[in-house]
Amino acid sequence: MSSLITVNRFGKVLIWIWNRCIKKTAIPYKELDFHYPDWAFIITGCIFFGVVAGVTLLYFAFIKQ
């Protein structure tokens, strides 16, 4: 259960960074819950951790021979 909470929090941080730096909208971190549903944070966090794990596996499988 704690890994799901970690993914949720990390997804929330990624969406907050996206809004602040890319979209240039000033949504405070505490108000993100009112703008986005919880599943958006979970999906964003899972995608990010999946990409990190995939890149790591590809690195050790092909480059580090």
DSSP file with accessible surface (Angstrom, degrees, kcal/mol):
  #  RESIDUE AA STRUCTURE BP1 BP2  ACC     N-H-->O    O-->H-N    N-H-->O    O-->H-N    TCO  KAPPA ALPHA  PHI   PSI    X-CA   Y-CA   Z-CA
    1    1 A M     >        0   0  169      0, 0.0     4,-1.7     0, 0.0     3,-0.2   0.000 360.0 360.0 360.0 -32.9    0.0    0.0    0.0
    2    2 A S  H  >  +     0   0   89      1,-0.2     4,-2.3     2,-0.2     5,-0.1   0.826 360.0  57.4 -69.3 -28.2    2.9    2.4    0.7
    3    3 A S  H  > S+     0   0   84      2,-0.2     4,-2.5     1,-0.2    -1,-0.2   0.877 105.1  51.4 -69.1 -33.9    4.1    2.0   -2.9
    4    4 A L  H  > S+     0   0   75      2,-0.2     4,-2.4     1,-0.2    -2,-0.2   0.899 110.0  49.2 -67.0 -37.8    0.8    3.2   -4.2
    5    5 A I  H  X S+     0   0   72     -4,-1.7     4,-2.7     2,-0.2    -2,-0.2   0.912 111.1  50.3 -66.3 -39.7    0.9    6.2   -1.9
    6    6 A T  H  X S+     0   0   77     -4,-2.3     4,-2.6     2,-0.2     5,-0.2   0.923 111.2  47.8 -64.0 -44.7    4.5    6.9   -3.2
    7    7 A V  H  X S+     0   0   22     -4,-2.5     4,-2.6     2,-0.2    -2,-0.2   0.911 111.9  51.0 -62.3 -41.1    3.4    6.7   -6.8
    8    8 A N  H  X S+     0   0   45     -4,-2.4     4,-2.0     2,-0.2    -2,-0.2   0.936 112.8  44.7 -62.8 -46.2    0.4    9.0   -6.1
    9    9 A R  H  X S+     0   0  164     -4,-2.7     4,-2.2     2,-0.2    -2,-0.2   0.907 114.1  48.7 -66.4 -41.2    2.6   11.6   -4.4
   10   10 A F  H  X S+     0   0   71     -4,-2.6     4,-2.4     1,-0.2    -1,-0.2   0.896 110.8  50.9 -68.3 -37.5    5.2   11.4   -7.1
   11   11 A G  H  X S+     0   0    0     -4,-2.6     4,-2.4    -5,-0.2    -1,-0.2   0.886 108.8  52.5 -63.4 -37.0    2.6   11.7   -9.8
   12   12 A K  H  X S+     0   0   29     -4,-2.0     4,-2.3    -5,-0.2    -2,-0.2   0.919 109.5  48.7 -65.1 -40.5    1.2   14.8   -8.0
   13   13 A V  H  X S+     0   0   50     -4,-2.2     4,-2.7     2,-0.2     5,-0.2   0.918 110.8  50.7 -65.5 -41.7    4.6   16.4   -8.0
   14   14 A L  H  X S+     0   0   45     -4,-2.4     4,-2.4     2,-0.2    -2,-0.2   0.916 111.5  47.1 -63.7 -41.5    5.1   15.7  -11.7
   15   15 A I  H  X S+     0   0   18     -4,-2.4     4,-2.5     2,-0.2    -1,-0.2   0.899 111.8  51.3 -67.1 -37.2    1.8   17.2  -12.6
   16   16 A W  H  X S+     0   0   72     -4,-2.3     4,-2.3     2,-0.2    -2,-0.2   0.934 111.4  46.9 -64.8 -42.5    2.5   20.2  -10.4
   17   17 A I  H  X>S+     0   0   77     -4,-2.7     4,-3.0     2,-0.2     5,-0.6   0.906 111.0  53.0 -64.9 -40.3    5.9   20.7  -12.1
   18   18 A W  I  X>S+     0   0  138     -4,-2.4     5,-2.2    -5,-0.2     4,-1.5   0.934 112.2  44.3 -59.6 -46.4    4.2   20.3  -15.5
   19   19 A N  I  <5S+     0   0    1     -4,-2.5     6,-2.6     3,-0.2     5,-0.2   0.883 118.3  44.0 -66.7 -37.8    1.7   23.0  -14.6
   20   20 A R  I  <5S+     0   0  156     -4,-2.3    -2,-0.2     4,-0.2    -1,-0.2   0.919 127.3  23.5 -75.6 -43.7    4.3   25.4  -13.2
   21   21 A C  I  <5S+     0   0   71     -4,-3.0    -3,-0.2    -5,-0.2    -2,-0.2   0.856 131.9  28.4 -96.4 -38.7    7.1   25.1  -15.8
   22   22 A I  I  <<S+     0   0  104     -4,-1.5    -3,-0.2    -5,-0.6    -4,-0.1   0.922 129.5  32.1 -91.9 -52.7    5.4   23.9  -19.0
   23   23 A K  S   <S-     0   0  103     -5,-2.2    -4,-0.2     2,-0.1    -3,-0.1   0.659  92.5-140.1 -81.2 -15.8    1.9   25.3  -18.9
   24   24 A K        +     0   0  165     -6,-0.4     2,-0.4    -5,-0.2    -4,-0.2   0.856  51.5 141.0  58.8  37.1    2.9   28.4  -16.9
   25   25 A T        -     0   0   57     -6,-2.6     2,-1.3     2,-0.1    -1,-0.2  -0.918  52.9-132.7-108.7 140.0   -0.3   28.2  -14.7
   26   26 A A        +     0   0  103     -2,-0.4    -6,-0.1    -3,-0.1    -7,-0.0  -0.645  40.9 156.8 -95.3  80.5    0.0   29.0  -11.1
   27   27 A I        -     0   0   27     -2,-1.3     5,-0.1   -11,-0.2    -7,-0.1  -0.928  41.1-127.0-101.7 118.0   -1.9   26.2   -9.4
   28   28 A P    >   -     0   0   64      0, 0.0     3,-1.0     0, 0.0     4,-0.4  -0.302  18.7-117.7 -62.4 151.1   -0.7   25.7   -5.8
   29   29 A Y  G >  S+     0   0   82      1,-0.3     3,-1.2     2,-0.2     4,-0.3   0.876 113.2  54.5 -58.7 -38.6    0.3   22.2   -4.8
   30   30 A K  G 3  S+     0   0  178      1,-0.2     3,-0.4     2,-0.1    -1,-0.3   0.737 105.9  53.3 -70.4 -21.9   -2.4   21.9   -2.2
   31   31 A E  G X> S+     0   0   91     -3,-1.0     3,-1.0     1,-0.2     4,-0.7   0.400  78.3  94.1 -95.4   3.8   -5.1   22.7   -4.8
   32   32 A L  H X> S+     0   0    0     -3,-1.2     4,-2.2    -4,-0.4     3,-0.7   0.821  76.3  65.4 -64.2 -28.9   -4.2   20.1   -7.3
   33   33 A D  H 34 S+     0   0   77     -3,-0.4    -1,-0.2    -4,-0.3    -2,-0.1   0.801 100.8  50.3 -63.8 -26.5   -6.7   17.7   -5.8
   34   34 A F  H <4 S+     0   0  177     -3,-1.0    -1,-0.2     1,-0.1    -2,-0.2   0.691 115.3  42.0 -83.6 -20.0   -9.5   20.1   -6.9
   35   35 A H  H << S+     0   0  103     -4,-0.7    -2,-0.2    -3,-0.7    -1,-0.1   0.731 119.5  33.2 -97.5 -28.9   -8.2   20.3  -10.5
   36   36 A Y  S  < S-     0   0   59     -4,-2.2    -1,-0.2     2,-0.0     2,-0.1  -0.969  79.6-116.6-130.3 147.5   -7.3   16.7  -11.2
   37   37 A P    >>  -     0   0   59      0, 0.0     4,-0.9     0, 0.0     3,-0.9  -0.353  31.9-110.6 -77.5 163.2   -8.7   13.3  -10.1
   38   38 A D  H 3> S+     0   0   95      1,-0.2     4,-1.9     2,-0.2     3,-0.4   0.837 114.5  62.6 -63.7 -33.4   -6.6   10.9   -8.0
   39   39 A W  H 3> S+     0   0  165      1,-0.2     4,-2.6     2,-0.2    -1,-0.2   0.808  95.9  60.7 -65.9 -25.4   -6.3    8.4  -10.8
   40   40 A A  H <> S+     0   0   16     -3,-0.9     4,-2.1     2,-0.2    -1,-0.2   0.902 105.7  47.1 -66.6 -38.3   -4.4   11.0  -12.9
   41   41 A F  H  X S+     0   0    1     -4,-0.9     4,-2.4    -3,-0.4    -2,-0.2   0.915 113.4  48.2 -67.6 -41.6   -1.7   11.2  -10.2
   42   42 A I  H  X S+     0   0   49     -4,-1.9     4,-2.5     2,-0.2     5,-0.2   0.931 113.2  46.7 -66.5 -44.2   -1.5    7.4  -10.0
   43   43 A I  H  X S+     0   0   84     -4,-2.6     4,-2.6     2,-0.2     5,-0.2   0.921 112.5  50.2 -65.1 -41.8   -1.2    6.9  -13.8
   44   44 A T  H  X S+     0   0   44     -4,-2.1     4,-2.2    -5,-0.2    -1,-0.2   0.931 112.6  46.5 -62.5 -44.8    1.4    9.6  -14.1
   45   45 A G  H  X S+     0   0    0     -4,-2.4     4,-2.6     2,-0.2     5,-0.2   0.910 112.9  49.4 -64.5 -41.4    3.5    8.1  -11.3
   46   46 A C  H  X S+     0   0   68     -4,-2.5     4,-2.4     1,-0.2    -2,-0.2   0.912 111.0  49.7 -65.5 -41.4    3.2    4.6  -12.8
   47   47 A I  H  X S+     0   0  105     -4,-2.6     4,-2.5    -5,-0.2     5,-0.2   0.929 112.0  48.4 -62.9 -43.7    4.2    5.8  -16.2
   48   48 A F  H  X S+     0   0   80     -4,-2.2     4,-2.4    -5,-0.2    -2,-0.2   0.952 113.8  45.0 -63.1 -47.3    7.2    7.6  -14.9
   49   49 A F  H  X S+     0   0   79     -4,-2.6     4,-2.4     1,-0.2    -1,-0.2   0.856 112.4  53.4 -66.8 -31.4    8.4    4.7  -12.8
   50   50 A G  H  X S+     0   0   43     -4,-2.4     4,-2.5    -5,-0.2    -1,-0.2   0.904 109.4  47.8 -66.6 -41.2    7.8    2.4  -15.8
   51   51 A V  H  X S+     0   0   87     -4,-2.5     4,-2.7     2,-0.2     5,-0.2   0.919 112.2  49.6 -65.8 -42.0    9.9    4.5  -18.1
   52   52 A V  H  X S+     0   0   63     -4,-2.4     4,-2.2     1,-0.2    -2,-0.2   0.936 113.3  46.0 -62.9 -44.6   12.7    4.7  -15.5
   53   53 A A  H  X S+     0   0   51     -4,-2.4     4,-2.5     1,-0.2    -2,-0.2   0.909 113.3  50.4 -65.9 -40.1   12.6    0.9  -15.1
   54   54 A G  H  X S+     0   0   30     -4,-2.5     4,-2.5     2,-0.2    -2,-0.2   0.916 110.8  47.5 -64.1 -44.3   12.5    0.3  -18.8
   55   55 A V  H  X S+     0   0   91     -4,-2.7     4,-2.3     2,-0.2    -1,-0.2   0.910 112.3  50.8 -64.3 -39.8   15.5    2.6  -19.5
   56   56 A T  H  X S+     0   0   64     -4,-2.2     4,-2.3    -5,-0.2    -2,-0.2   0.929 111.5  47.0 -64.0 -45.0   17.4    1.0  -16.7
   57   57 A L  H  X S+     0   0  125     -4,-2.5     4,-1.9     1,-0.2    -2,-0.2   0.904 112.7  49.3 -63.7 -42.6   16.7   -2.5  -18.1
   58   58 A L  H  X>S+     0   0  101     -4,-2.5     4,-2.5     2,-0.2     5,-0.9   0.886 109.7  53.0 -63.8 -37.8   17.7   -1.5  -21.6
   59   59 A Y  I  X>S+     0   0  100     -4,-2.3     5,-2.2     1,-0.2     4,-0.8   0.950 114.5  39.9 -61.6 -49.4   20.9    0.1  -20.4
   60   60 A F  I  <5S+     0   0  123     -4,-2.3    -1,-0.2     3,-0.2    -2,-0.2   0.760 118.2  49.3 -74.7 -22.2   22.0   -3.0  -18.6
   61   61 A A  I  <5S+     0   0   53     -4,-1.9    -2,-0.2    -5,-0.2    -1,-0.2   0.893 128.9  10.8 -83.4 -39.5   20.8   -5.3  -21.4
   62   62 A F  I  <5S+     0   0  136     -4,-2.5     3,-0.4    -5,-0.2    -3,-0.2   0.821 129.9  38.6-111.8 -42.2   22.3   -3.6  -24.4
   63   63 A I  I  <<S+     0   0  128     -5,-0.9     2,-1.4    -4,-0.8    -3,-0.2   0.902 110.0  56.8 -82.6 -39.1   24.8   -1.0  -23.5
   64   64 A K      <       0   0  128     -5,-2.2    -1,-0.2    -6,-0.2    -5,-0.0  -0.368 360.0 360.0 -93.4  59.7   26.5   -2.6  -20.6
   65   65 A Q              0   0  188     -2,-1.4    -4,-0.1    -3,-0.4    -3,-0.1  -0.625 360.0 360.0 -96.4 360.0   27.6   -5.8  -22.3
